[in-house]
């Protein structure tokens, strides 16, 4: 599978997630088992109106979505893998007025569980938060074929 196919699949998947659409999440780069998403800055994600700092929930959603979506880049066939556990460690608040990026990778894939790690940042080397996640493999047949076809582009 090419990186462009991975990027297209992730983009179609993100479009099916209401919270991702609402936040304006966008897939920037995809590789084999790696993914970069962007959370654009907007007024609706401000957590502290006095400082303009981004709400931690928006950053957690970015990291959960990136960690779950990177699985699309790691598996040959699409399958939904619900989040079992996500541990987020915040280092400092995001700067107001700037987008936040999340880079995730899969580091272990078993027949039942996929393990990921993710970093949120605004500048390379200046981590806002880190997370590790575990996702349950439920098999491709657990998703309706029409949904799988939508994500893979086979339904077009």
N, C-alpha and C positions, 0 to 999 in steps of 0.2 A: 504494500500500500504506500502511495506517495505521501509526502507531507501536505500537499495541496488537498488530497482526498481527506486526510485526517482533519485539516483545518475546516473544510467544508462540512464534514460530519459534526464536528464540535459546534460550529456555527448554527447548523440546523437544530441540534439538540438544545442549545441555549435558548433558541427562539421558542421552544416549547415550554420553557420554565418562566412562569409569570413573574417571579421575583427577579430573575435575571434580566428579563425584558424591562421591568420597571426601573431597575438600577442602571440600565444601559450597558450591561456587561458585553464585552466584545472580545472575540478570539483574535489574537495578534499573530501568534506563531505556534506551530505544532510540529513535533517530531516523533520519532518512535519512543513512546513512553514519556514524552515531555510536552508541556503546554504552557503558554503564556496568555493570560487574560488581562484586560484593562477595565477598571472601574473609573469612569469619568467623574470628575468633581461636578456636583450640582447642589443647588440650594436644598433639594429634598433629602439629601443624606447628611445634612449638618446635625451633629449631635449636641454641640454646645454653641448656642446662638451668639454668645459673647465673644468667642474666639473663632468661630467658623470651622472648628475641628469636625472631622468626619465621625459619624456615629460608629462605635465598635461593631454593632450588628451588621452594618453594611460591609465592613471589612471581613467579618466572619462569614457572611454569605458569599462574598467574593472567593474566599479561601475554600469553603466547602464546595462551591460550584467548580472551581478550578481543580480541586482534588478529585472530585467525582468525574469530571469531564476528561481528565487525563487518561482515564481508563479506556476511553474510546481510542486514544492514540496508542494504547498498549496491546489491545486485543485485535485479532484479525476480523472477528465478527462482532457486531454490536450486541451488547446485552446490558440491561439495566443492572446496576449494582448499588443497592441502597447503602447509605452511611450507617455503619455500626458504631463507630466511635470517632470523634474528632477532638483532638486536644490542641488548643490554641494558646500560645504564649505571646502576650503583647509586650513589646519593648518600649514603645513611645507612641504618642498620637501622630496621625498623619497631618502634614501641613495643609492648611486651607488653600483652596484654589488650584490644587494640582491633582492630576489623576493618580490612582494607586494601581500598581501592577502586581499580579500574583503569578509566580512560576512554580509549577508542580511537576513531580516525577513519580513514576511507579518504581519501587525498589524491590518488591517481591510479589510474585503472583503465584498463588497456589490454586488447587482445584476448587477451594471454597472461599478464600479470602484474598483480597488485593490490598497491599500496603502502599501508602503514598506519603510523601512529604511535600510541604509547600512553604514558600516564603512570600510575604507581601512587602512591597517596598515602593518608594517614589524615586529614589536615586539608587543606582547599583551600589551595593556595599553598605547601604543605610537601611537595615531591616526594620520594618514597623512591627511585624508579627511573624512567627513561625507556627506551623502546625504539622501534626502527623495524623493520618487517618487510616481507618480500616473500613473496607467495603465488602459486603457480602455478595458473592456470586450466586445468582439465582437461575442462571442459564438463559440463553437467548429465547427459548420458547416461552418464558414467563411474560414476555412482552408481546402484545398483538402484532401480527405480521405487518399490518398496515402502519403501525408506529415504527417498527424496525425499518420498513421500506422508506418511510419519510426521512429518517435519520441517515440511512445509507445512500439515499438518492435513487434507490431502485424503483420508487413509486412515481418517478417523473416521466 
